[in-house]
Amino acid sequence: MNLTISGHHLEVTPALRSYVTTKLDRITRHFDQVVDVKVLLTVEKQKEKEKRQRAECNIRVKGSDLFAESSHADLYAAVDELVDKMDRQVVRHKDRIQEHHDASKREMHA
């Protein structure tokens, strides 16, 4: 799995990098066919303080690409929310693959 973590208008510190990496381990625990993960952490330059920190993630898995983004006042909270969204998408993608595979088995036995 290739992992790319980049920052836009902020420097990605080692602590932030390790936090994102440990959170993304949950996704690879649920689905091991992840090919590529790209995370973009951004600080928006807008006036309003809430939802200024944004985290985006592109995950390439065998068969499709998954994308999610999250905004929050705290960057760590944005990463938590982002990983929750990506985890749901990855689990749903895995279920679709397994359901499709099971359907072909049922047709063969019938």
N, CA, C and O atoms as a GROMACS GRO file, in nm:
protein
  440
    1MET      N    1   0.084  -0.118   0.000
    1MET     CA    2   0.000   0.000   0.000
    1MET      C    3   0.088   0.124   0.000
    1MET      O    4   0.177   0.138   0.084
    2ASN      N    5   0.063   0.213  -0.095
    2ASN     CA    6   0.134   0.340  -0.100
    2ASN      C    7   0.055   0.444  -0.022
    2ASN      O    8  -0.066   0.459  -0.044
    3LEU      N    9   0.121   0.515   0.067
    3LEU     CA   10   0.055   0.617   0.148
    3LEU      C   11   0.123   0.750   0.125
    3LEU      O   12   0.244   0.763   0.142
    4THR      N   13   0.043   0.851   0.085
    4THR     CA   14   0.094   0.985   0.063
    4THR      C   15   0.015   1.081   0.151
    4THR      O   16  -0.107   1.090   0.140
    5ILE      N   17   0.084   1.152   0.238
    5ILE     CA   18   0.020   1.252   0.324
    5ILE      C   19   0.083   1.386   0.291
    5ILE      O   20   0.203   1.405   0.306
    6SER      N   21   0.000   1.480   0.246
    6SER     CA   22   0.052   1.611   0.211
    6SER      C   23  -0.033   1.720   0.276
    6SER      O   24  -0.149   1.698   0.312
    7GLY      N   25   0.026   1.838   0.289
    7GLY     CA   26  -0.042   1.949   0.353
    7GLY      C   27  -0.052   2.068   0.259
    7GLY      O   28   0.038   2.092   0.178
    8HIS      N   29  -0.160   2.141   0.269
    8HIS     CA   30  -0.182   2.261   0.190
    8HIS      C   31  -0.203   2.376   0.288
    8HIS      O   32  -0.301   2.375   0.364
    9HIS      N   33  -0.115   2.472   0.288
    9HIS     CA   34  -0.114   2.584   0.383
    9HIS      C   35  -0.082   2.538   0.525
    9HIS      O   36  -0.116   2.608   0.621
   10LEU      N   37  -0.018   2.423   0.540
   10LEU     CA   38   0.029   2.379   0.671
   10LEU      C   39   0.140   2.278   0.652
   10LEU      O   40   0.150   2.212   0.549
   11GLU      N   41   0.224   2.268   0.754
   11GLU     CA   42   0.333   2.172   0.751
   11GLU      C   43   0.287   2.044   0.821
   11GLU      O   44   0.233   2.049   0.932
   12VAL      N   45   0.308   1.931   0.757
   12VAL     CA   46   0.269   1.803   0.815
   12VAL      C   47   0.379   1.761   0.912
   12VAL      O   48   0.488   1.721   0.871
   13THR      N   49   0.350   1.771   1.040
   13THR     CA   50   0.448   1.737   1.144
   13THR      C   51   0.456   1.586   1.159
   13THR      O   52   0.364   1.515   1.119
   14PRO      N   53   0.564   1.535   1.216
   14PRO     CA   54   0.573   1.390   1.240
   14PRO      C   55   0.459   1.337   1.328
   14PRO      O   56   0.412   1.225   1.307
   15ALA      N   57   0.416   1.416   1.426
   15ALA     CA   58   0.306   1.373   1.513
   15ALA      C   59   0.177   1.360   1.433
   15ALA      O   60   0.102   1.264   1.451
   16LEU      N   61   0.152   1.456   1.346
   16LEU     CA   62   0.032   1.452   1.262
   16LEU      C   63   0.039   1.335   1.164
   16LEU      O   64  -0.061   1.267   1.140
   17ARG      N   65   0.156   1.313   1.108
   17ARG     CA   66   0.176   1.202   1.014
   17ARG      C   67   0.151   1.067   1.082
   17ARG      O   68   0.085   0.980   1.026
   18SER      N   69   0.204   1.049   1.203
   18SER     CA   70   0.184   0.922   1.273
   18SER      C   71   0.038   0.906   1.315
   18SER      O   72  -0.013   0.793   1.317
   19TYR      N   73  -0.030   1.015   1.350
   19TYR     CA   74  -0.171   1.007   1.388
   19TYR      C   75  -0.256   0.958   1.270
   19TYR      O   76  -0.340   0.870   1.285
   20VAL      N   77  -0.232   1.018   1.152
   20VAL     CA   78  -0.306   0.978   1.033
   20VAL      C   79  -0.275   0.833   0.997
   20VAL      O   80  -0.365   0.757   0.961
   21THR      N   81  -0.150   0.794   1.008
   21THR     CA   82  -0.110   0.658   0.974
   21THR      C   83  -0.176   0.555   1.066
   21THR      O   84  -0.225   0.452   1.018
   22THR      N   85  -0.178   0.583   1.197
   22THR     CA   86  -0.241   0.488   1.288
   22THR      C   87  -0.391   0.480   1.267
   22THR      O   88  -0.450   0.373   1.282
   23LYS      N   89  -0.453   0.592   1.232
   23LYS     CA   90  -0.597   0.590   1.205
   23LYS      C   91  -0.629   0.512   1.078
   23LYS      O   92  -0.729   0.440   1.072
   24LEU      N   93  -0.544   0.524   0.977
   24LEU     CA   94  -0.568   0.454   0.850
   24LEU      C   95  -0.543   0.304   0.862
   24LEU      O   96  -0.585   0.228   0.774
   25ASP      N   97  -0.475   0.260   0.967
   25ASP     CA   98  -0.456   0.117   0.988
   25ASP      C   99  -0.589   0.045   1.004
   25ASP      O  100  -0.602  -0.073   0.971
   26ARG      N  101  -0.689   0.116   1.055
   26ARG     CA  102  -0.822   0.057   1.073
   26ARG      C  103  -0.882   0.018   0.938
   26ARG      O  104  -0.950  -0.084   0.927
   27ILE      N  105  -0.857   0.098   0.836
   27ILE     CA  106  -0.911   0.069   0.703
   27ILE      C  107  -0.844  -0.054   0.645
   27ILE      O  108  -0.911  -0.141   0.588
   28THR      N  109  -0.712  -0.062   0.658
   28THR     CA  110  -0.642  -0.178   0.602
   28THR      C  111  -0.672  -0.304   0.682
   28THR      O  112  -0.657  -0.415   0.630
   29ARG      N  113  -0.713  -0.289   0.807
   29ARG     CA  114  -0.753  -0.406   0.886
   29ARG      C  115  -0.884  -0.465   0.833
   29ARG      O  116  -0.903  -0.587   0.837
   30HIS      N  117  -0.973  -0.379   0.784
   30HIS     CA  118  -1.101  -0.426   0.732
   30HIS      C  119  -1.091  -0.478   0.588
   30HIS      O  120  -1.165  -0.568   0.549
   31PHE      N  121  -0.999  -0.421   0.511
   31PHE     CA  122  -0.991  -0.456   0.369
   31PHE      C  123  -0.845  -0.449   0.328
   31PHE      O  124  -0.785  -0.342   0.330
   32ASP      N  125  -0.788  -0.562   0.290
   32ASP     CA  126  -0.644  -0.567   0.264
   32ASP      C  127  -0.606  -0.540   0.119
   32ASP      O  128  -0.487  -0.541   0.086
   33GLN      N  129  -0.701  -0.517   0.030
   33GLN     CA  130  -0.670  -0.495  -0.110
   33GLN      C  131  -0.662  -0.346  -0.145
   33GLN      O  132  -0.701  -0.306  -0.254
   34VAL      N  133  -0.612  -0.265  -0.051
   34VAL     CA  134  -0.594  -0.122  -0.075
   34VAL      C  135  -0.464  -0.103  -0.151
   34VAL      O  136  -0.359  -0.150  -0.108
   35VAL      N  137  -0.471  -0.034  -0.265
   35VAL     CA  138  -0.354  -0.016  -0.349
   35VAL      C  139  -0.282   0.114  -0.315
   35VAL      O  140  -0.160   0.116  -0.299
   36ASP      N  141  -0.358   0.224  -0.303
   36ASP     CA  142  -0.299   0.357  -0.290
   36ASP      C  143  -0.386   0.444  -0.202
   36ASP      O  144  -0.509   0.442  -0.215
   37VAL      N  145  -0.326   0.520  -0.111
   37VAL     CA  146  -0.398   0.612  -0.024
   37VAL      C  147  -0.332   0.749  -0.033
   37VAL      O  148  -0.211   0.761  -0.014
   38LYS      N  149  -0.412   0.852  -0.062
   38LYS     CA  150  -0.361   0.989  -0.066
   38LYS      C  151  -0.444   1.073   0.030
   38LYS      O  152  -0.566   1.080   0.018
   39VAL      N  153  -0.377   1.136   0.125
   39VAL     CA  154  -0.443   1.221   0.224
   39VAL      C  155  -0.394   1.363   0.205
   39VAL      O  156  -0.273   1.387   0.196
   40LEU      N  157  -0.487   1.458   0.199
   40LEU     CA  158  -0.454   1.599   0.187
   40LEU      C  159  -0.512   1.673   0.306
   40LEU      O  160  -0.633   1.672   0.328
   41LEU      N  161  -0.425   1.736   0.385
   41LEU     CA  162  -0.466   1.813   0.501
   41LEU      C  163  -0.454   1.961   0.466
   41LEU      O  164  -0.349   2.005   0.419
   42THR      N  165  -0.560   2.038   0.489
   42THR     CA  166  -0.566   2.177   0.446
   42THR      C  167  -0.615   2.266   0.558
   42THR      O  168  -0.702   2.228   0.637
   43VAL      N  169  -0.558   2.386   0.564
   43VAL     CA  170  -0.610   2.491   0.651
   43VAL      C  171  -0.667   2.597   0.558
   43VAL      O  172  -0.594   2.660   0.481
   44GLU      N  173  -0.799   2.617   0.565
   44GLU     CA  174  -0.864   2.716   0.481
   44GLU      C  175  -0.834   2.856   0.533
   44GLU      O  176  -0.821   2.876   0.654
   45LYS      N  177  -0.824   2.952   0.445
   45LYS     CA  178  -0.794   3.090   0.482
   45LYS      C  179  -0.921   3.174   0.489
   45LYS      O  180  -0.919   3.293   0.458
   46GLN      N  181  -1.029   3.113   0.530
   46GLN     CA  182  -1.155   3.187   0.535
   46GLN      C  183  -1.172   3.255   0.670
   46GLN      O  184  -1.101   3.224   0.766
   47LYS      N  185  -1.268   3.348   0.678
   47LYS     CA  186  -1.288   3.428   0.800
   47LYS      C  187  -1.344   3.345   0.914
   47LYS      O  188  -1.298   3.357   1.028
   48GLU      N  189  -1.443   3.261   0.885
   48GLU     CA  190  -1.506   3.186   0.993
   48GLU      C  191  -1.410   3.083   1.051
   48GLU      O  192  -1.339   3.014   0.978
   49LYS      N  193  -1.409   3.074   1.183
   49LYS     CA  194  -1.313   2.987   1.250
   49LYS      C  195  -1.357   2.841   1.249
   49LYS      O  196  -1.272   2.752   1.238
   50GLU      N  197  -1.486   2.815   1.261
   50GLU     CA  198  -1.530   2.676   1.265
   50GLU      C  199  -1.522   2.614   1.126
   50GLU      O  200  -1.543   2.679   1.024
   51LYS      N  201  -1.490   2.489   1.126
   51LYS     CA  202  -1.475   2.408   1.004
   51LYS      C  203  -1.368   2.467   0.912
   51LYS      O  204  -1.385   2.467   0.790
   52ARG      N  205  -1.261   2.515   0.969
   52ARG     CA  206  -1.152   2.572   0.891
   52ARG      C  207  -1.050   2.467   0.850
   52ARG      O  208  -0.986   2.480   0.746
   53GLN      N  209  -1.034   2.364   0.931
   53GLN     CA  210  -0.938   2.257   0.903
   53GLN      C  211  -1.009   2.151   0.819
   53GLN      O  212  -1.118   2.106   0.854
   54ARG      N  213  -0.948   2.112   0.709
   54ARG     CA  214  -1.012   2.015   0.620
   54ARG      C  215  -0.917   1.899   0.591
   54ARG      O  216  -0.796   1.917   0.574
   55ALA      N  217  -0.974   1.781   0.586
   55ALA     CA  218  -0.898   1.660   0.552
   55ALA      C  219  -0.970   1.590   0.438
   55ALA      O  220  -1.092   1.571   0.442
   56GLU      N  221  -0.894   1.551   0.336
   56GLU     CA  222  -0.949   1.479   0.222
   56GLU      C  223  -0.869   1.350   0.204
   56GLU      O  224  -0.751   1.343   0.238
   57CYS      N  225  -0.936   1.249   0.151
   57CYS     CA  226  -0.868   1.122   0.130
   57CYS      C  227  -0.918   1.055   0.002
   57CYS      O  228  -1.039   1.046  -0.021
   58ASN      N  229  -0.826   1.011  -0.079
   58ASN     CA  230  -0.853   0.928  -0.196
   58ASN      C  231  -0.794   0.791  -0.171
   58ASN      O  232  -0.676   0.778  -0.141
   59ILE      N  233  -0.877   0.690  -0.182
   59ILE     CA  234  -0.827   0.553  -0.165
   59ILE      C  235  -0.857   0.476  -0.293
   59ILE      O  236  -0.971   0.470  -0.339
   60ARG      N  237  -0.753   0.418  -0.350
   60ARG     CA  238  -0.769   0.333  -0.467
   60ARG      C  239  -0.766   0.189  -0.420
   60ARG      O  240  -0.666   0.141  -0.365
   61VAL      N  241  -0.877   0.121  -0.441
   61VAL     CA  242  -0.886  -0.021  -0.406
   61VAL      C  243  -0.905  -0.098  -0.536
   61VAL      O  244  -0.934  -0.040  -0.641
   62LYS      N  245  -0.888  -0.226  -0.527
   62LYS     CA  246  -0.905  -0.308  -0.646
   62LYS      C  247  -1.050  -0.298  -0.691
   62LYS      O  248  -1.141  -0.346  -0.624
   63GLY      N  249  -1.071  -0.235  -0.805
   63GLY     CA  250  -1.206  -0.225  -0.858
   63GLY      C  251  -1.263  -0.085  -0.862
   63GLY      O  252  -1.349  -0.057  -0.945
   64SER      N  253  -1.219   0.006  -0.774
   64SER     CA  254  -1.276   0.142  -0.777
   64SER      C  255  -1.190   0.237  -0.695
   64SER      O  256  -1.094   0.198  -0.629
   65ASP      N  257  -1.228   0.365  -0.702
   65ASP     CA  258  -1.166   0.470  -0.622
   65ASP      C  259  -1.268   0.522  -0.524
   65ASP      O  260  -1.384   0.541  -0.559
   66LEU      N  261  -1.226   0.547  -0.401
   66LEU     CA  262  -1.313   0.598  -0.297
   66LEU      C  263  -1.262   0.735  -0.253
   66LEU      O  264  -1.141   0.756  -0.244
   67PHE      N  265  -1.353   0.828  -0.226
   67PHE     CA  266  -1.315   0.963  -0.186
   67PHE      C  267  -1.404   1.010  -0.072
   67PHE      O  268  -1.524   0.982  -0.070
   68ALA      N  269  -1.344   1.082   0.024
   68ALA     CA  270  -1.421   1.144   0.131
   68ALA      C  271  -1.347   1.268   0.176
   68ALA      O  272  -1.226   1.279   0.161
   69GLU      N  273  -1.422   1.362   0.233
   69GLU     CA  274  -1.361   1.481   0.291
   69GLU      C  275  -1.436   1.519   0.417
   69GLU      O  276  -1.552   1.485   0.435
   70SER      N  277  -1.367   1.590   0.504
   70SER     CA  278  -1.425   1.628   0.631
   70SER      C  279  -1.367   1.763   0.673
   70SER      O  280  -1.249   1.790   0.652
   71SER      N  281  -1.451   1.847   0.733
   71SER     CA  282  -1.408   1.977   0.783
   71SER      C  283  -1.445   1.990   0.930
   71SER      O  284  -1.551   1.945   0.973
   72HIS      N  285  -1.356   2.052   1.005
   72HIS     CA  286  -1.380   2.069   1.148
   72HIS      C  287  -1.293   2.183   1.199
   72HIS      O  288  -1.201   2.226   1.129
   73ALA      N  289  -1.321   2.231   1.319
   73ALA     CA  290  -1.239   2.335   1.378
   73ALA      C  291  -1.103   2.281   1.420
   73ALA      O  292  -1.004   2.355   1.421
   74ASP      N  293  -1.097   2.153   1.455
   74ASP     CA  294  -0.973   2.088   1.496
   74ASP      C  295  -0.932   1.988   1.389
   74ASP      O  296  -1.014   1.909   1.341
   75LEU      N  297  -0.805   1.991   1.351
   75LEU     CA  298  -0.758   1.904   1.243
   75LEU      C  299  -0.764   1.756   1.282
   75LEU      O  300  -0.795   1.671   1.199
   76TYR      N  301  -0.734   1.726   1.407
   76TYR     CA  302  -0.740   1.587   1.453
   76TYR      C  303  -0.884   1.534   1.449
   76TYR      O  304  -0.906   1.418   1.414
   77ALA      N  305  -0.980   1.619   1.485
   77ALA     CA  306  -1.121   1.578   1.477
   77ALA      C  307  -1.163   1.558   1.332
   77ALA      O  308  -1.241   1.468   1.302
   78ALA      N  309  -1.111   1.642   1.242
   78ALA     CA  310  -1.141   1.626   1.100
   78ALA      C  311  -1.085   1.494   1.048
   78ALA      O  312  -1.150   1.427   0.967
   79VAL      N  313  -0.966   1.456   1.093
   79VAL     CA  314  -0.907   1.329   1.051
   79VAL      C  315  -0.989   1.213   1.105
   79VAL      O  316  -1.013   1.115   1.034
   80ASP      N  317  -1.034   1.222   1.232
   80ASP     CA  318  -1.119   1.117   1.289
   80ASP      C  319  -1.246   1.098   1.208
   80ASP      O  320  -1.284   0.985   1.175
   81GLU      N  321  -1.312   1.208   1.176
   81GLU     CA  322  -1.437   1.203   1.098
   81GLU      C  323  -1.411   1.147   0.958
   81GLU      O  324  -1.491   1.070   0.905
   82LEU      N  325  -1.300   1.187   0.899
   82LEU     CA  326  -1.263   1.139   0.766
   82LEU      C  327  -1.241   0.988   0.766
   82LEU      O  328  -1.288   0.919   0.676
   83VAL      N  329  -1.171   0.938   0.864
   83VAL     CA  330  -1.143   0.794   0.870
   83VAL      C  331  -1.272   0.716   0.893
   83VAL      O  332  -1.288   0.606   0.839
   84ASP      N  333  -1.364   0.772   0.972
   84ASP     CA  334  -1.494   0.706   0.991
   84ASP      C  335  -1.568   0.694   0.857
   84ASP      O  336  -1.624   0.589   0.826
   85LYS      N  337  -1.568   0.802   0.780
   85LYS     CA  338  -1.636   0.798   0.649
   85LYS      C  339  -1.570   0.699   0.555
   85LYS      O  340  -1.638   0.621   0.488
   86MET      N  341  -1.437   0.701   0.550
   86MET     CA  342  -1.366   0.610   0.459
   86MET      C  343  -1.384   0.465   0.502
   86MET      O  344  -1.394   0.376   0.417
   87ASP      N  345  -1.387   0.442   0.631
   87ASP     CA  346  -1.405   0.306   0.681
   87ASP      C  347  -1.542   0.251   0.638
   87ASP      O  348  -1.552   0.136   0.596
   88ARG      N  349  -1.645   0.333   0.648
   88ARG     CA  350  -1.778   0.290   0.604
   88ARG      C  351  -1.778   0.259   0.455
   88ARG      O  352  -1.838   0.161   0.412
   89GLN      N  353  -1.712   0.343   0.375
   89GLN     CA  354  -1.708   0.319   0.231
   89GLN      C  355  -1.632   0.192   0.197
   89GLN      O  356  -1.675   0.115   0.110
   90VAL      N  357  -1.522   0.169   0.264
   90VAL     CA  358  -1.441   0.050   0.236
   90VAL      C  359  -1.516  -0.077   0.275
   90VAL      O  360  -1.514  -0.175   0.201
   91VAL      N  361  -1.583  -0.075   0.390
   91VAL     CA  362  -1.660  -0.192   0.433
   91VAL      C  363  -1.775  -0.218   0.335
   91VAL      O  364  -1.802  -0.333   0.301
   92ARG      N  365  -1.842  -0.111   0.290
   92ARG     CA  366  -1.950  -0.128   0.194
   92ARG      C  367  -1.897  -0.182   0.062
   92ARG      O  368  -1.961  -0.267   0.000
   93HIS      N  369  -1.781  -0.136   0.017
   93HIS     CA  370  -1.719  -0.186  -0.105
   93HIS      C  371  -1.684  -0.335  -0.091
   93HIS      O  372  -1.705  -0.413  -0.183
   94LYS      N  373  -1.632  -0.371   0.024
   94LYS     CA  374  -1.597  -0.512   0.049
   94LYS      C  375  -1.722  -0.599   0.048
   94LYS      O  376  -1.720  -0.709  -0.007
   95ASP      N  377  -1.830  -0.551   0.109
   95ASP     CA  378  -1.955  -0.627   0.110
   95ASP      C  379  -2.010  -0.645  -0.030
   95ASP      O  380  -2.061  -0.752  -0.064
   96ARG      N  381  -2.000  -0.542  -0.112
   96ARG     CA  382  -2.048  -0.554  -0.251
   96ARG      C  383  -1.971  -0.659  -0.327
   96ARG      O  384  -2.029  -0.738  -0.401
   97ILE      N  385  -1.841  -0.662  -0.308
   97ILE     CA  386  -1.758  -0.761  -0.378
   97ILE      C  387  -1.795  -0.902  -0.331
   97ILE      O  388  -1.810  -0.992  -0.413
   98GLN      N  389  -1.810  -0.920  -0.200
   98GLN     CA  390  -1.841  -1.052  -0.147
   98GLN      C  391  -1.981  -1.096  -0.185
   98GLN      O  392  -2.002  -1.214  -0.213
   99GLU      N  393  -2.079  -1.004  -0.186
   99GLU     CA  394  -2.216  -1.041  -0.226
   99GLU      C  395  -2.220  -1.084  -0.372
   99GLU      O  396  -2.288  -1.179  -0.407
  100HIS      N  397  -2.147  -1.013  -0.455
  100HIS     CA  398  -2.142  -1.049  -0.597
  100HIS      C  399  -2.078  -1.186  -0.614
  100HIS      O  400  -2.124  -1.267  -0.696
  101HIS      N  401  -1.975  -1.212  -0.539
  101HIS     CA  402  -1.906  -1.340  -0.547
  101HIS      C  403  -1.998  -1.453  -0.497
  101HIS      O  404  -2.002  -1.560  -0.558
  102ASP      N  405  -2.071  -1.429  -0.389
  102ASP     CA  406  -2.162  -1.530  -0.336
  102ASP      C  407  -2.276  -1.559  -0.433
  102ASP      O  408  -2.322  -1.673  -0.442
  103ALA      N  409  -2.323  -1.459  -0.505
  103ALA     CA  410  -2.435  -1.477  -0.599
  103ALA      C  411  -2.394  -1.572  -0.711
  103ALA      O  412  -2.474  -1.655  -0.755
  104SER      N  413  -2.271  -1.561  -0.757
  104SER     CA  414  -2.229  -1.652  -0.864
  104SER      C  415  -2.217  -1.796  -0.815
  104SER      O  416  -2.242  -1.889  -0.890
  105LYS      N  417  -2.180  -1.814  -0.690
  105LYS     CA  418  -2.175  -1.949  -0.634
  105LYS      C  419  -2.315  -2.010  -0.623
  105LYS      O  420  -2.334  -2.128  -0.653
  106ARG      N  421  -2.412  -1.928  -0.581
  106ARG     CA  422  -2.549  -1.978  -0.566
  106ARG      C  423  -2.607  -2.019  -0.701
  106ARG      O  424  -2.683  -2.116  -0.709
  107GLU      N  425  -2.572  -1.947  -0.806
  107GLU     CA  426  -2.623  -1.981  -0.940
  107GLU      C  427  -2.566  -2.114  -0.987
  107GLU      O  428  -2.634  -2.191  -1.055
  108MET      N  429  -2.440  -2.140  -0.951
  108MET     CA  430  -2.377  -2.265  -0.993
  108MET      C  431  -2.440  -2.385  -0.924
  108MET      O  432  -2.455  -2.491  -0.985
  109HIS      N  433  -2.476  -2.369  -0.798
  109HIS     CA  434  -2.533  -2.481  -0.721
  109HIS      C  435  -2.681  -2.504  -0.752
  109HIS      O  436  -2.732  -2.613  -0.727
  110ALA      N  437  -2.747  -2.406  -0.805
  110ALA     CA  438  -2.893  -2.420  -0.831
  110ALA      C  439  -2.923  -2.499  -0.955
  110ALA      O  440  -3.039  -2.518  -0.989
   0.00000   0.00000   0.00000
